[in-house]
Amino acid sequence: DIPAFTLNDGTKMPSVGMGCWMGGYGGGQRVNAMVKKALQAGYRHFDTAAGYGNEEQVGAALRESGIPREELYVVTKLGGDKHARVHEAFEESLSKLGLDYIDLYLVHWPQAENDTEEVLKPHEAPTIVDTWKDMEKLLDTGKVKSIGVSNFSVKTLTELLPHAKVIPAANQVEMHPFLPQYELQKFCEEKGILITAYSPLGQPPAVGKEGVPSLLTNPTILSIAKERGVTPAQVLLSWGVQRGTAVIPKSENEERMKANITLVKLSDAETQGIDAEHKKPGLHRSLLSYHSVIDGKGAVFGWTYEQL
Ligand code: A2P
């Protein structure tokens, strides 16, 4: 059994979930097959989004499995183009998934877009506070157990929280030993917001390119893995869960899927060794422009570093 974290509203989230982002095309039958295999391997937590374009396939695989709904934990997300229509977008996701309720519904990104897909600035309506008020109203429908956010920085959360009647149950962000986000982690912990780490393996295929450090070939990770007779991925995921974050590695491979839900207890020395890795120079922290913004460069969806 996969251990669970208890959220600030008393619900429980399995600590390891299956990330269902399959790239821009959504995954088609591949995502359906992946979810079915994952269910067989023991996964019960599935993470998708309206923006992944695969809620139908994910939902179909879940329903066809015959596994009782209450044993599943299903996460989906509000698209940036739907911040002004939260209720409608939620109903659309529910209907695409073919489910009666969602376990956790997240605001996918803080940036809202208008009807011509232009990104609004943080002060333009609907602001994140406006959007969150509509998210809160969803709880009254009884069709969602928990509400939360994704890709939210300390700054954005600090602006939102004084206006929130319901504290977000979770914040889903990219997180791995090259991008440990200690400040955000501490902030969320203090506020009772559970972090879900996406790309917990550090996006291996893309960073496996020549000259780009990959967590899966990192000497510190490799030596712990070797000593314990587990894979580097198991070390990375154990580190994530042990520091109190849920992890949602995507895998279509049965063997890797199974390994990814089998975690080990790391020693303090091992944890400290992994914690020190991000301080080394020349790391490719992330492919996502969001995090180059975090590092003080660039902009994401039209928001600058100062605005994010
Ligand atoms: P695969 O599906 O072939 O296993 P994400 O950052 O979206 O979570 O993606 C994780 C990536 O890491 C996927 O491309 C996945 O490929 C790969 N992956 C998942 N589990 C492992 C593992 N245990 N070892 C190595 N690569 C993995």
Residues whose N, C-alpha, C, O or C-beta is under 5 A from the ligand:
A	BS01	A2P	G19 W21 S199 P200 L201 Q203 P204 P205 A233 I248 P249 K250 S251 E252 N253 R256
